[in-house]
Amino acid sequence: MSLYITIIILGLLIFLSHVFNQLFDKTKIPNVLLLLLIGIIIGPVSGIVTIDFFGKLGNVFTTITLVVILFESGAGLHFREIKKAIGSATVLTLLNFIITILITSWVSRWLLGVDVMSSVFIGAIVGGTSSAVVIPMVKQLKMGEKSTSVLILESALSDVLCLVVGLALLDGIAENVMSPQMILLKMWKAFVFAIILGLLCGFLWSTFIGKIRSVKNSMFTTLAFVFVLYGVVELLRLNGGIAVLSFGIILGNIDGLGESKKFRKVFTFKSSGFNPNERDFFAEVVFIMQTYFFVYVGISLQFGVPAIYATGFLIVLLIIAFRIPGVVYLTGKNITKPEKTIMAVMTPKGLVPAVLASLPLQRGLAHGEIIIDLGYSIVLFSIVICSLLVIMISLKPNLLDGFKKRRIETVGSEEIPFDVVQNNSTEHNPSDNISGDKNN
């Protein structure tokens, strides 16, 4: 494709992404789905762009996108909401991870004849939710702080689980040995030390950020430090994503901590967080990066054997079905029913399974072709089905009535937003949609 045509397309994608955001307000069609479809059309369907076009820069781009999204999302989380959400997020992450492994390994062995270790590996790499997909969708839906915190923390924690367990199982497949002790040791190190490094670097950077603002053209320096932090943590064989998330959380909350008397007694240094201009800048960077990311994911998808894609479709449906009761009963009473409905279907897969699914074939391991096709199919169907269910829920928020009967409170004829619960309520009308837009 001509260089000039490529540049024109890159510019048009930004305009289209803005249009898709406006379209979401009226139709509830997530821009994630539309950008993914564009990537599929210009990629595997028409062959205009192939994954080889990007070369090794493709992996660099996806990693940078994930890092920027995690950092900006961490900066938007508040300590009080993290405290409320961390328990639910941890339980939901572990439950969803274990159930996904059981479902995926059983179905892949039953329908595709994959051996035990390979089937467990497939389940492990798709056992979480994608930060790069979940976070943009949650922000578009404008959910409450606790439900948003639970979903963001779940996606970050599950990324670590999928990476650590997936890579450990991959080594086990190569050596024909599976060691639960080795997996647990790697998980413990990846979580704890990455969090400590992220928090320490957050405190350190908060003491310099005020001075750095006096330097000309310094807006990007914080992101530059984030890239350095991620790379160093990964070189230490820990999880850079968790470190970056922790770093963002500290910088997003340091101003509030600085007002605490207990904090000032322990830490005497002068600290500073983000100002409004910096938050707007980071939000713009995330918007641009995620626009290109989802198109890239669509281009990267490969359509293989139909039977394998049918198996992937079945696995995604089962994962969502078994996730629903866990979300309903484990997320607490402070989350509204429409939010729980959204959380129940929020299981999109993304970068981690797409990358890990390709490794067995690259290493020449058994069932490598089946694993990569099944992994890509689960990524594709999880994003598509999640997006379609979000649209359905917008039209009918009471889809979980079969699991838990609970009134959705409304004021007059308008339904409450995700993050508001009013006192003087009337019975909910199922025909109302979640956004409260009377014209929809």
C-alpha positions in Angstrom: 0.0 0.0 0.0 1.2 3.5 -0.9 2.9 5.5 1.9 0.6 8.4 1.3 -2.5 6.2 1.4 -1.3 4.8 4.7 -0.9 8.3 6.2 -4.3 9.3 5.0 -5.9 6.2 6.6 -4.1 7.0 9.9 -5.6 10.4 9.9 -9.1 9.2 9.0 -9.0 6.7 11.8 -8.8 9.4 14.4 -11.8 11.2 12.8 -13.7 8.0 12.7 -12.9 7.2 16.3 -14.4 10.5 17.3 -17.5 9.7 15.2 -17.8 6.3 16.8 -17.6 7.8 20.3 -20.5 10.1 19.4 -22.3 7.1 17.9 -22.0 5.2 21.1 -24.0 7.8 23.0 -26.9 7.2 20.7 -26.6 3.5 19.7 -24.4 2.0 22.5 -22.2 0.4 19.9 -18.7 0.4 21.5 -16.0 2.0 19.3 -13.9 -1.0 20.2 -16.1 -3.2 18.1 -16.2 -0.8 15.1 -12.4 -0.3 15.1 -11.9 -4.0 15.3 -14.2 -4.6 12.3 -12.2 -2.0 10.3 -9.0 -3.9 11.1 -10.6 -7.2 10.1 -11.9 -5.7 6.8 -8.6 -4.2 5.7 -6.6 -7.1 7.1 -7.6 -10.8 6.9 -10.8 -10.2 4.8 -9.4 -8.0 2.0 -5.7 -8.5 2.4 -5.0 -4.8 1.9 -2.8 -4.8 5.0 -1.1 -7.9 6.5 0.5 -8.5 9.9 3.9 -8.8 8.2 3.6 -5.1 7.2 4.3 -4.1 10.8 7.1 -6.5 11.4 8.6 -6.3 14.9 7.2 -2.8 15.4 3.8 -4.4 15.9 4.8 -5.9 19.3 6.4 -2.7 20.4 3.3 -0.7 19.5 0.9 -3.0 21.4 3.1 -3.1 24.5 3.4 0.7 24.6 -0.4 1.0 24.2 -0.9 -1.4 27.1 1.6 0.6 29.3 0.0 4.0 28.5 -3.5 2.7 29.2 -2.6 1.1 32.5 -0.8 4.2 33.7 -3.6 6.6 32.8 -6.2 4.3 34.3 -4.2 3.9 37.5 -4.0 7.7 37.8 -7.8 7.8 37.7 -8.3 5.3 40.6 -8.9 6.7 44.1 -7.6 5.0 47.2 -11.0 4.8 48.8 -12.5 3.0 45.8 -9.5 0.7 45.5 -10.0 -0.2 49.2 -13.6 -1.1 48.5 -12.9 -2.9 45.3 -9.7 -4.8 45.8 -11.4 -7.7 47.7 -14.1 -8.2 45.0 -11.6 -7.8 42.2 -9.2 -10.4 43.6 -11.9 -13.0 44.3 -13.5 -12.3 40.9 -10.2 -12.6 39.1 -9.3 -15.9 40.7 -12.7 -17.4 40.3 -13.0 -16.4 36.6 -9.4 -17.6 36.0 -10.0 -21.1 37.5 -13.5 -21.5 35.8 -12.0 -20.4 32.4 -9.2 -23.0 32.7 -11.7 -25.8 33.6 -14.1 -24.9 30.7 -11.5 -24.3 28.1 -9.4 -27.4 28.9 -12.4 -29.6 29.0 -14.0 -28.3 25.7 -10.7 -28.3 23.8 -9.9 -31.8 24.8 -13.4 -33.0 24.1 -13.9 -31.3 20.7 -10.3 -30.9 19.4 -8.5 -33.8 21.0 -5.7 -31.5 22.5 -3.5 -33.1 25.2 -4.0 -32.1 28.9 -1.1 -29.7 29.3 -1.8 -27.9 26.0 -5.5 -27.6 26.9 -4.7 -26.2 30.3 -2.3 -23.7 28.7 -5.0 -22.5 26.4 -7.3 -22.0 29.4 -4.6 -20.1 31.3 -3.8 -17.6 28.5 -7.5 -16.7 28.0 -8.4 -16.8 31.7 -8.4 -13.1 32.3 -9.8 -9.9 30.8 -7.9 -7.5 28.6 -6.9 -4.1 30.2 -6.6 -2.6 26.7 -10.2 -3.5 25.9 -12.0 -3.3 29.2 -10.8 0.1 30.3 -11.9 2.0 27.1 -15.3 0.3 27.2 -15.8 1.0 30.9 -15.0 4.7 30.5 -17.4 5.0 27.6 -20.1 3.4 29.7 -19.4 5.9 32.5 -19.9 3.4 35.3 -19.7 4.1 39.0 -16.4 4.3 40.8 -16.5 1.0 42.6 -17.6 -1.1 39.5 -15.0 0.7 37.4 -12.3 0.0 40.0 -13.3 -3.7 40.2 -13.1 -4.1 36.4 -9.8 -2.2 36.0 -8.1 -4.1 38.9 -9.5 -7.4 37.6 -8.0 -6.8 34.1 -4.6 -5.8 35.6 -4.5 -8.7 38.0 -5.6 -11.2 35.4 -3.0 -10.0 32.9 -0.4 -11.0 35.4 -2.0 -14.4 36.1 -2.3 -15.2 32.4 1.3 -14.2 31.7 2.9 -15.9 34.6 0.9 -19.1 34.5 0.9 -19.2 30.7 4.6 -18.9 30.4 5.3 -21.4 33.2 3.0 -23.9 31.6 4.7 -23.3 28.2 8.0 -24.2 29.8 6.3 -27.3 31.3 5.0 -28.4 27.9 8.5 -28.0 26.4 10.1 -30.0 29.2 7.1 -32.3 29.8 7.0 -31.2 33.4 4.4 -29.2 35.3 5.4 -27.7 38.6 2.7 -25.9 40.7 5.4 -24.7 43.2 7.3 -22.9 40.4 4.1 -21.2 39.1 3.2 -20.0 42.6 6.7 -18.7 43.3 6.7 -16.7 40.0 3.3 -15.3 40.7 4.2 -14.2 44.2 7.4 -12.4 43.0 5.6 -10.9 40.0 2.8 -9.4 42.1 4.6 -8.2 45.3 7.9 -6.9 44.0 6.2 -5.2 41.0 3.8 -3.4 43.3 6.6 -2.3 45.7 8.7 -0.9 42.8 5.8 0.9 41.3 4.8 2.5 44.6 8.4 3.6 45.4 8.9 5.1 41.9 5.6 6.9 42.2 6.7 8.6 45.5 10.1 9.4 44.0 8.7 10.9 40.8 6.1 13.0 42.8 9.1 14.8 44.4 10.5 15.8 41.0 7.4 16.5 38.9 7.1 20.0 40.3 10.6 20.9 39.2 10.3 19.2 35.8 7.3 21.4 34.9 9.6 24.4 34.8 11.5 22.8 31.9 10.3 23.6 28.4 8.4 20.9 26.5 8.3 18.6 29.6 4.7 17.3 29.3 5.9 13.9 27.9 8.6 13.3 30.6 6.2 11.5 32.9 5.3 9.0 30.2 9.0 8.7 29.4 9.6 7.7 33.0 6.7 5.2 32.8 8.4 3.5 29.8 11.7 3.3 31.7 9.9 1.8 34.7 8.1 -0.8 32.7 11.2 -1.9 30.8 13.4 -2.1 34.0 10.7 -4.1 35.8 10.3 -6.5 32.9 14.1 -6.9 32.7 14.0 -8.0 36.4 11.5 -10.7 35.2 8.7 -9.1 37.2 5.4 -7.7 35.8 5.8 -4.3 34.4 2.1 -3.8 33.9 1.4 -4.0 37.6 4.3 -1.7 38.4 3.0 0.9 36.0 -0.5 0.6 37.4 0.8 1.1 40.9 2.9 4.1 39.8 -0.2 5.7 38.2 -2.2 5.1 41.4 0.3 6.9 43.6 0.6 9.9 41.3 -3.1 10.1 41.0 -3.6 10.1 44.8 -0.5 11.9 46.1 -2.1 15.2 46.5 -4.8 13.7 48.8 -2.1 11.9 50.7 -0.1 15.1 51.1 -3.0 16.7 53.0 -3.0 13.9 55.6 -1.3 14.7 58.9 -0.1 11.1 59.3 1.5 11.2 55.9 3.3 14.5 56.5 4.7 13.1 59.8 6.3 10.1 58.0 7.2 11.8 54.7 8.5 15.3 55.0 9.3 15.8 51.3 7.2 18.1 49.1 5.2 16.1 46.6 2.9 16.9 43.7 0.5 14.9 41.5 -1.0 15.7 38.1 -2.5 19.0 37.1 -5.6 19.2 34.8 -3.5 20.0 31.7 -1.4 16.8 32.3 -4.5 14.7 32.8 -6.0 16.0 29.6 -2.8 15.3 27.7 -2.6 11.7 29.0 -6.2 11.2 28.0 -5.5 12.4 24.5 -2.5 10.1 24.2 -4.6 7.1 25.3 -7.4 8.0 22.9 -4.9 8.0 19.9 -3.1 4.8 21.0 -6.2 2.7 21.6 -7.7 3.8 18.3 -4.8 2.3 16.4 -4.5 -0.6 18.8 -7.9 -2.1 18.0 -7.5 -1.7 14.3 -4.1 -3.5 14.7 -5.8 -6.3 16.6 -8.3 -6.7 13.8 -5.5 -6.9 11.3 -3.7 -9.4 13.4 -6.5 -11.9 13.6 -6.2 -15.1 11.6 -9.1 -17.1 10.3 -8.3 -20.8 10.5 -10.2 -24.1 10.5 -14.0 -23.4 11.0 -14.3 -26.2 13.6 -11.7 -24.5 15.8 -13.5 -21.2 15.5 -16.8 -22.8 16.4 -15.1 -24.3 19.5 -13.8 -20.8 20.4 -17.3 -19.4 20.1 -18.7 -22.1 22.4 -16.0 -21.5 24.9 -16.7 -17.8 25.1 -20.4 -18.4 25.6 -19.7 -20.8 28.5 -17.2 -18.4 30.1 -19.8 -15.7 30.2 -22.5 -18.0 31.4 -20.4 -19.2 34.4 -19.2 -15.7 35.1 -22.7 -14.3 35.7 -23.5 -15.8 39.1 -20.0 -15.0 40.4 -20.4 -11.3 39.5 -23.9 -11.2 41.0 -23.0 -12.6 44.4 -19.4 -11.6 44.9 -19.3 -7.9 44.0 -21.2 -6.6 47.0 -24.4 -4.6 47.5 -23.0 -1.2 46.6 -23.1 -1.8 42.9 -26.3 -1.2 41.0 -28.0 -3.9 39.0 -27.3 -2.4 35.6 -23.6 -2.2 36.5 -23.6 -5.9 37.6 -25.1 -6.8 34.3 -22.4 -5.0 32.4 -19.7 -6.6 34.7 -21.1 -10.0 34.1 -20.5 -9.9 30.4 -17.2 -7.9 30.5 -14.9 -10.7 29.5 -13.0 -9.5 26.4 -9.6 -11.0 25.7 -6.8 -9.1 24.0 -3.1 -8.6 23.8 -1.9 -11.3 26.3 -3.7 -14.4 24.8 -3.0 -13.2 21.2 0.7 -13.0 21.9 1.0 -16.2 24.1 -1.1 -18.3 21.7 1.5 -17.8 18.9 4.4 -19.1 21.1 3.8 -22.9 20.9 3.8 -22.8 17.1 7.0 -20.7 17.1 8.7 -23.2 19.4 7.5 -26.2 17.3 5.5 -27.7 20.1 2.6 -30.1 19.7 -0.8 -28.7 18.7 0.8 -25.3 18.0 -1.5 -24.6 15.0 -4.7 -25.5 17.0 -3.6 -23.4 19.9 -3.0 -20.3 17.8 -6.3 -20.6 15.9 -8.2 -21.3 19.1 -6.6 -18.4 20.9 -7.3 -15.9 18.1 -10.9 -17.2 17.8 -11.5 -16.7 21.5 -10.1 -13.1 21.3 -12.3 -12.3 18.4 -15.5 -13.8 19.7 -15.0 -12.4 23.2 -14.7 -8.9 22.0 -17.6 -9.2 19.5 -20.0 -10.9 21.9 -19.1 -8.6 24.8 -19.8 -5.6 22.6 -23.1 -7.0 21.3 -24.2 -7.8 24.9 -23.4 -4.3 26.0 -25.8 -3.0 23.3 -28.5 -5.5 24.4 -28.1 -4.5 28.1 -28.4 -0.9 27.1 -31.9 -1.7 25.7 -32.8 -4.2 28.5 -30.8 -3.7 31.7 -32.7 -6.4 33.7 -31.0 -9.4 31.9 -29.9 -10.8 35.3 -33.4 -11.0 36.8 -33.1 -14.8 36.7 -30.1 -14.8 39.0 -31.1 -12.1 41.5 -34.3 -10.1 41.8 -33.6 -6.6 42.7 -35.3 -3.4 41.8 -33.7 -0.8 39.6 -34.6 2.6 41.0 -35.7 5.3 38.8 -36.7 8.9 39.1 -39.9 9.7 37.1 -39.6 8.2 33.7 -35.8 8.4 33.5 -33.5 5.6 34.6 -30.6 6.3 36.9 -27.1 6.5 35.6 -24.6 3.8 36.5 -23.1 5.8 39.3 -26.3 7.3 40.9 -28.9 5.7 43.2 -31.8 7.9 44.0 -34.1 7.4 47.0 -37.6 8.1 45.8 -38.0 5.3 43.3 -40.6 3.8 41.1 -40.7 0.4 39.4 -38.2 0.0 36.6 -39.5 -0.2 33.0 -37.5 -2.9 31.1 -37.9 -1.0 27.9 -35.8 1.9 29.3 -32.2 1.9 28.4 -29.2 2.3 30.7 -28.1 5.7 29.5 -31.3 7.5 30.5 -31.6 9.0 27.0 -35.3 9.3 26.3 -34.7 9.4 22.5 -33.1 5.9 22.4 
